[in-house]
Amino acid sequence: MNDEMVKYVEEVKGEEAGLIRLTTKTIVIKVIETKIATVQRLSNKQYFLALKRGNEGYIGKLSNLNEKPSLTPIEFYPIMTKNEKEFKNERQSNIEPLFEDLSPLLSLIDSEYPLYGTITLSRVERALVTSKGFNGVESGYLINGYFRVKNKNYSGQWAFSSTTFNPQQVRDTIKRANELASITGDYDLPEGRYDVVISPLVVDNLMEAVAHMASGFSIMARMSMLRLGEKNSSEKFTMFDTPKNEEIPNSWSFDDEGTFTYNKPIIENGMFNKPLLNNELAPLFNSESTGNAGWIRPTVWNLEIKGGDVSYESLLSGNVIFINNVWYTRFQNLVEGLFSTVCRDATVVYKNGSPVGIASRIRIADSLKRLLMNIEELSKERFLVSWWDARTNVLSPYILIKDVKITKA
């Protein structure tokens, strides 16, 4: 298995060596005004090499193993895990037939209002061989999409992500975007602090940032608001890294250093007790690798947020601002978690549980640390989403947050 890669690693010069092969087969479908605009078919195979020579680390990229790599020096080099096991896992999915016949998917593109968006199908194979004896290969499938609907001056957006093709999931995503776009009427929202319900799309955007801060690299570089061993959020909030949930794309059994992955809490009942670590950073935290190694820094695989006990509708029963989507998220101070993000695609003002209009040109301008501490409730319904502005797969509920600062954009 991976014989050419094994030979390459044996012959390359270096005390530590790791070689990854990433093979992808992808279809990208673009939708404009509810019509299929383009269908793009892509395939790619690349190799990524990491080396340690003396006290120096290097990474490089190759299109084939006969090519001489162009090596880039790096300050933080990977340390391969002492793992001599051979591992193989080839997952199957009903996505595969779509590469030959897209009609079962394309026939689902129908919308009350003009529909725009992208659907991506991929088969990904990832192989790793290390100088410490690990030899592994794993493959999986993904389908994800996001749809934006325009109703004159109003819009709605929703997204989905999965490892299997479910026609009803596509229909429901389009339906939800249409429902959001159907809410009309302008509402002039003054600046101030409000109780806010954020959708899984917003959660994805913000918790992706929290996951970056949970990396041991971010903590050592003082680029994190999270404090180890301390309460960092409401006790109602629990968020996991889930590389072993095969229903979520980007779930893998081994990391870039040959450590086997496992599901783990990042924040559990409000407490942050262990960062995401690779072999180099683990000793600095008196710990072991958490199976999150990239070749530059430890990173999250996927995010899963524990649901609550109440319905999504009940979160909207009072006087709240519902924020469906955000973009242009920018941090002014990572240590304090100070950030701002622009609200878009249906920011609905609710009074006594009823929508009274759409607030436009507003942003959240607050501390992410404060938002986490002010989590009041989470819905029992959860949705798996990702899109181009928040690429991490997140399985998330809707979340009610108290006293959020809203300003004009």
C-alpha positions as CSV (number, residue, x, y, z in Angstrom):
1,M,0.0,0.0,0.0
2,N,1.3,3.5,-1.0
3,D,4.5,1.7,-2.2
4,E,5.8,4.7,-4.1
5,M,5.3,7.0,-1.1
6,V,7.0,4.5,1.2
7,K,10.1,4.4,-1.1
8,Y,10.2,8.2,-1.4
9,V,10.1,8.7,2.4
10,E,12.8,6.0,2.8
11,E,15.1,7.8,0.4
12,V,14.5,11.4,1.3
13,K,17.2,13.1,3.4
14,G,15.9,14.1,6.9
15,E,15.6,13.0,10.5
16,E,11.9,13.4,10.3
17,A,9.8,13.0,7.1
18,G,6.1,12.9,6.3
19,L,4.5,12.7,2.9
20,I,0.8,13.3,2.2
21,R,-1.0,12.5,-1.1
22,L,-4.3,14.3,-1.6
23,T,-6.5,13.2,-4.5
24,T,-9.8,15.0,-5.2
25,K,-12.6,14.6,-7.7
26,T,-15.0,17.5,-7.6
27,I,-18.1,18.9,-9.4
28,V,-19.1,22.5,-8.8
29,I,-22.6,23.6,-9.8
30,K,-23.4,27.3,-10.0
31,V,-27.0,28.5,-9.9
32,I,-28.0,32.0,-11.2
33,E,-31.6,33.1,-11.2
34,T,-32.8,29.5,-10.5
35,K,-31.0,28.2,-13.6
36,I,-28.0,26.0,-13.8
37,A,-25.3,28.5,-15.0
38,T,-22.2,26.2,-15.1
39,V,-21.2,22.7,-14.2
40,Q,-17.4,22.5,-13.6
41,R,-15.6,19.1,-13.2
42,L,-12.2,19.2,-11.5
43,S,-9.7,16.6,-10.5
44,N,-6.4,17.0,-8.8
45,K,-3.6,15.0,-7.2
46,Q,-0.9,16.7,-5.1
47,Y,1.8,15.6,-2.7
48,F,2.9,17.6,0.4
49,L,6.2,16.9,2.0
50,A,7.4,17.8,5.5
51,L,11.0,17.4,6.6
52,K,13.2,18.0,9.6
53,R,16.9,18.4,9.0
54,G,18.9,19.2,12.1
55,N,17.1,22.0,13.8
56,E,15.5,23.2,10.6
57,G,12.0,22.4,9.4
58,Y,10.8,22.5,5.8
59,I,7.6,21.9,3.9
60,G,7.0,21.6,0.1
61,K,4.5,20.6,-2.5
62,L,4.9,18.3,-5.5
63,S,2.6,17.4,-8.4
64,N,4.4,14.0,-8.7
65,L,7.1,12.1,-6.9
66,N,9.6,12.5,-9.7
67,E,9.5,16.2,-9.3
68,K,12.1,18.0,-7.0
69,P,10.2,19.8,-4.3
70,S,10.6,23.5,-3.6
71,L,11.1,23.5,0.1
72,T,10.1,26.4,2.3
73,P,11.8,26.8,5.8
74,I,9.3,26.9,8.7
75,E,9.9,27.8,12.3
76,F,7.5,25.1,13.6
77,Y,8.1,21.8,12.1
78,P,6.1,18.6,12.5
79,I,7.3,15.7,14.7
80,M,6.0,12.4,13.3
81,T,4.2,10.1,15.8
82,K,5.8,6.7,16.7
83,N,3.1,4.8,15.0
84,E,4.0,1.8,12.8
85,K,0.5,0.8,12.0
86,E,-1.0,0.4,8.5
87,F,-4.5,1.8,8.2
88,K,-7.0,1.8,5.4
89,N,-10.6,3.1,5.3
90,E,-12.5,3.5,2.1
91,R,-16.0,5.0,2.7
92,Q,-18.9,4.5,0.4
93,S,-21.7,7.0,-0.4
94,N,-24.7,7.5,-2.6
95,I,-22.9,10.6,-3.9
96,E,-20.8,8.5,-6.2
97,P,-23.5,7.9,-8.8
98,L,-24.0,11.7,-9.2
99,F,-20.6,11.9,-10.8
100,E,-22.1,10.0,-13.8
101,D,-25.6,11.4,-13.7
102,L,-26.4,14.7,-12.0
103,S,-30.1,14.8,-13.0
104,P,-31.4,13.6,-9.6
105,L,-29.7,16.7,-8.0
106,L,-30.3,19.2,-10.8
107,S,-34.0,18.5,-10.9
108,L,-34.3,19.8,-7.3
109,I,-33.4,23.4,-8.3
110,D,-36.7,25.2,-8.0
111,S,-37.5,28.3,-6.0
112,E,-40.4,30.8,-5.4
113,Y,-38.0,33.7,-5.7
114,P,-34.8,34.1,-7.8
115,L,-32.2,31.6,-6.5
116,Y,-28.4,32.0,-6.5
117,G,-25.8,29.6,-5.1
118,T,-23.4,26.8,-5.4
119,I,-23.4,23.0,-4.8
120,T,-20.2,21.1,-4.5
121,L,-19.7,17.4,-4.7
122,S,-16.3,15.8,-3.9
123,R,-14.6,12.5,-3.4
124,V,-11.4,13.0,-1.4
125,E,-8.6,10.5,-0.8
126,R,-5.9,11.3,1.8
127,A,-2.8,9.1,2.2
128,L,0.1,9.6,4.7
129,V,3.4,7.9,5.0
130,T,5.9,8.9,7.7
131,S,9.5,8.1,8.6
132,K,8.2,6.6,11.9
133,G,6.5,3.8,10.1
134,F,2.9,5.0,9.6
135,N,1.2,4.1,6.3
136,G,-2.4,5.1,5.9
137,V,-5.0,5.9,3.3
138,E,-8.6,7.0,3.8
139,S,-11.3,8.3,1.4
140,G,-14.7,10.0,1.8
141,Y,-17.4,12.0,0.1
142,L,-19.0,15.3,0.7
143,I,-21.9,17.3,-0.7
144,N,-22.5,20.9,0.4
145,G,-24.3,23.9,-0.9
146,Y,-25.6,27.3,-0.1
147,F,-28.5,29.2,-1.6
148,R,-29.3,32.9,-1.5
149,V,-32.7,34.0,-2.5
150,K,-33.7,37.6,-3.5
151,N,-37.1,39.1,-3.0
152,K,-36.6,42.6,-4.4
153,N,-34.8,44.4,-1.6
154,Y,-35.0,41.4,0.8
155,S,-33.0,38.2,0.9
156,G,-32.6,34.9,2.7
157,Q,-29.8,32.4,2.7
158,W,-29.3,28.8,4.0
159,A,-26.7,26.1,3.6
160,F,-26.2,22.4,4.1
161,S,-23.4,19.9,4.3
162,S,-23.3,16.1,4.3
163,T,-21.5,12.9,3.4
164,T,-24.6,11.5,1.7
165,F,-27.1,12.8,-0.9
166,N,-30.5,13.5,0.6
167,P,-32.9,15.2,-1.9
168,Q,-35.1,16.4,0.9
169,Q,-32.2,18.2,2.5
170,V,-31.6,20.2,-0.7
171,R,-35.3,21.0,-1.0
172,D,-35.5,22.1,2.7
173,T,-32.4,24.3,2.3
174,I,-34.0,26.2,-0.7
175,K,-37.3,26.4,1.2
176,R,-35.7,27.9,4.3
177,A,-33.9,30.5,2.2
178,N,-37.3,31.4,0.6
179,E,-39.1,31.6,3.9
180,L,-36.5,34.1,5.2
181,A,-36.7,36.2,2.0
182,S,-40.5,36.4,2.3
183,I,-40.3,38.4,5.5
184,T,-40.5,42.1,4.4
185,G,-40.9,45.6,5.8
186,D,-38.1,47.9,6.9
187,Y,-37.4,48.4,10.6
188,D,-35.1,51.2,11.8
189,L,-33.2,49.6,14.7
190,P,-31.5,52.1,17.0
191,E,-28.0,51.2,18.2
192,G,-27.9,49.5,21.6
193,R,-27.9,46.2,23.4
194,Y,-30.4,43.5,22.4
195,D,-31.3,39.9,23.1
196,V,-30.2,38.1,19.9
197,V,-30.9,34.7,18.3
198,I,-28.2,33.6,16.0
199,S,-28.6,30.9,13.4
200,P,-26.2,28.0,12.7
201,L,-24.7,30.1,9.8
202,V,-23.7,32.8,12.3
203,V,-22.5,30.2,14.8
204,D,-20.3,28.6,12.1
205,N,-18.7,32.0,11.4
206,L,-18.0,32.9,15.1
207,M,-17.2,29.4,16.4
208,E,-14.7,28.9,13.6
209,A,-12.8,31.8,15.3
210,V,-13.1,30.2,18.7
211,A,-11.7,26.9,17.4
212,H,-8.7,28.8,16.0
213,M,-8.2,30.3,19.5
214,A,-8.3,26.8,21.0
215,S,-5.2,25.8,19.1
216,G,-2.1,25.5,21.3
217,F,-0.3,27.5,18.6
218,S,-2.7,30.5,19.2
219,I,-2.4,30.2,22.9
220,M,1.5,30.2,22.8
221,A,1.4,33.1,20.3
222,R,-1.0,35.1,22.6
223,M,-3.6,35.2,19.9
224,S,-6.4,33.7,22.0
225,M,-9.0,35.0,24.4
226,L,-9.5,31.5,25.9
227,R,-8.0,30.8,29.3
228,L,-7.1,27.2,30.2
229,G,-8.8,25.8,33.3
230,E,-11.2,28.7,33.5
231,K,-14.9,29.3,32.7
232,N,-15.0,30.8,29.2
233,S,-18.7,30.6,28.3
234,S,-22.1,29.9,29.8
235,E,-22.4,26.5,31.5
236,K,-25.1,25.6,28.9
237,F,-22.5,25.7,26.1
238,T,-20.5,22.6,25.0
239,M,-18.6,22.4,21.8
240,F,-16.7,19.3,20.4
241,D,-14.1,18.7,17.8
242,T,-15.5,15.6,16.0
243,P,-13.2,14.0,13.4
244,K,-14.8,10.6,14.1
245,N,-18.3,11.5,13.0
246,E,-18.5,10.0,9.5
247,E,-21.8,11.8,8.8
248,I,-19.8,15.1,8.8
249,P,-17.4,15.9,5.9
250,N,-13.7,16.3,6.7
251,S,-13.8,13.5,9.3
252,W,-10.5,11.6,9.3
253,S,-9.0,8.9,11.3
254,F,-5.4,10.2,11.5
255,D,-3.8,13.6,11.5
256,D,-0.8,15.0,9.5
257,E,1.7,13.5,11.9
258,G,0.2,10.0,12.0
259,T,-1.6,10.3,15.3
260,F,-5.1,8.7,15.4
261,T,-7.9,11.2,15.9
262,Y,-10.7,11.1,18.4
263,N,-13.7,13.2,19.3
264,K,-13.1,15.6,22.2
265,P,-14.6,18.6,23.9
266,I,-13.1,22.0,23.2
267,I,-15.4,23.8,25.7
268,E,-17.4,21.6,28.0
269,N,-20.1,23.1,30.2
270,G,-18.4,26.4,29.8
271,M,-14.9,25.2,30.8
272,F,-11.9,25.2,28.5
273,N,-9.6,22.5,29.8
274,K,-7.4,21.3,27.0
275,P,-6.1,23.0,23.8
276,L,-5.8,21.3,20.4
277,L,-2.2,20.0,20.2
278,N,0.4,18.5,17.9
279,N,3.5,16.6,18.9
280,E,5.7,19.7,19.1
281,L,3.4,21.7,21.3
282,A,2.1,18.9,23.5
283,P,5.1,18.9,25.9
284,L,4.7,22.6,26.5
285,F,1.2,21.9,27.9
286,N,2.3,18.7,29.8
287,S,0.1,16.7,27.5
288,E,0.1,14.5,24.4
289,S,-1.0,15.2,20.9
290,T,-4.8,15.5,20.5
291,G,-4.7,14.3,16.9
292,N,-5.2,17.7,15.4
293,A,-1.8,18.2,13.7
294,G,-1.5,20.2,10.6
295,W,2.1,20.8,9.4
296,I,2.1,24.4,10.6
297,R,-0.3,24.4,13.6
298,P,-2.9,22.2,15.2
299,T,-6.4,22.8,13.8
300,V,-9.9,21.7,14.4
301,W,-11.4,19.0,12.1
302,N,-15.2,19.7,12.6
303,L,-17.3,21.4,15.2
304,E,-20.4,19.9,16.9
305,I,-22.3,22.0,19.5
306,K,-24.6,20.3,22.0
307,G,-28.2,21.2,21.5
308,G,-30.5,22.5,24.2
309,D,-34.0,21.5,25.4
310,V,-36.2,24.2,23.8
311,S,-37.5,24.6,20.3
312,Y,-36.2,27.1,17.8
313,E,-39.6,28.8,17.7
314,S,-39.6,29.3,21.4
315,L,-36.3,31.3,21.2
316,L,-38.2,33.8,19.1
317,S,-41.2,34.1,21.4
318,G,-40.1,37.3,23.1
319,N,-38.5,40.6,21.9
320,V,-35.4,39.5,20.1
321,I,-33.3,40.2,17.0
322,F,-32.9,37.2,14.8
323,I,-29.6,37.3,12.9
324,N,-29.5,34.7,10.1
325,N,-26.1,35.4,8.5
326,V,-23.0,37.5,8.9
327,W,-19.8,38.3,7.0
328,Y,-16.8,40.5,7.1
329,T,-16.0,39.3,10.6
330,R,-13.0,41.2,11.9
331,F,-11.2,41.1,15.2
332,Q,-9.8,44.3,16.7
333,N,-8.2,42.4,19.7
334,L,-7.8,38.7,19.8
335,V,-6.9,38.5,23.5
336,E,-10.0,40.3,24.5
337,G,-12.1,38.8,21.7
338,L,-13.2,42.3,20.5
339,F,-14.7,41.9,17.0
340,S,-17.3,43.2,14.6
341,T,-19.3,41.5,11.9
342,V,-21.9,42.7,9.4
343,C,-25.4,41.2,9.5
344,R,-27.0,40.1,6.2
345,D,-29.7,37.9,4.6
346,A,-32.6,38.5,6.9
347,T,-32.0,40.2,10.2
348,V,-35.5,40.0,11.6
349,V,-36.9,42.1,14.5
350,Y,-39.4,40.2,16.7
351,K,-41.8,41.9,19.1
352,N,-43.8,39.6,21.4
353,G,-42.9,36.7,19.2
354,S,-44.0,38.2,15.9
355,P,-41.8,39.6,13.1
356,V,-42.2,43.3,12.7
357,G,-39.6,44.0,10.0
358,I,-36.1,43.7,8.6
359,A,-33.3,45.7,10.1
360,S,-30.6,46.5,7.5
361,R,-27.1,47.9,7.6
362,I,-26.3,46.8,11.2
363,R,-23.5,44.9,12.7
364,I,-22.6,43.1,15.9
365,A,-19.8,45.0,17.6
366,D,-18.9,43.3,20.9
367,S,-16.6,40.9,22.7
368,L,-16.9,37.3,21.6
369,K,-15.9,36.4,25.2
370,R,-19.0,38.3,26.4
371,L,-21.3,36.6,23.8
372,L,-20.2,33.2,25.0
373,M,-20.8,34.1,28.6
374,N,-24.2,35.5,27.8
375,I,-25.6,32.4,26.1
376,E,-29.1,31.9,27.5
377,E,-30.6,29.0,25.6
378,L,-29.9,26.6,22.7
379,S,-32.4,25.0,20.5
380,K,-32.9,21.2,20.3
381,E,-32.9,21.4,16.5
382,R,-29.4,21.3,15.0
383,F,-28.2,21.9,11.4
384,L,-25.0,20.9,9.7
385,V,-23.8,23.9,7.7
386,S,-20.7,25.3,5.9
387,W,-20.3,27.8,3.1
388,W,-17.5,29.8,1.4
389,D,-17.2,32.4,4.2
390,A,-17.2,29.8,7.0
391,R,-15.7,26.6,5.6
392,T,-15.5,24.6,8.9
393,N,-18.4,22.1,9.1
394,V,-20.5,22.9,12.1
395,L,-23.4,21.0,13.5
396,S,-25.1,23.7,15.5
397,P,-28.4,24.7,17.2
398,Y,-29.9,28.2,17.2
399,I,-28.5,30.1,20.1
400,L,-30.2,32.9,22.2
401,I,-27.6,35.4,23.6
402,K,-28.5,38.2,26.0
403,D,-27.4,41.8,25.8
404,V,-25.5,41.9,22.5
405,K,-24.2,45.2,21.3
406,I,-25.7,46.2,17.9
407,T,-24.4,49.2,15.9
408,K,-25.0,50.8,12.5
409,A,-22.9,49.4,9.6
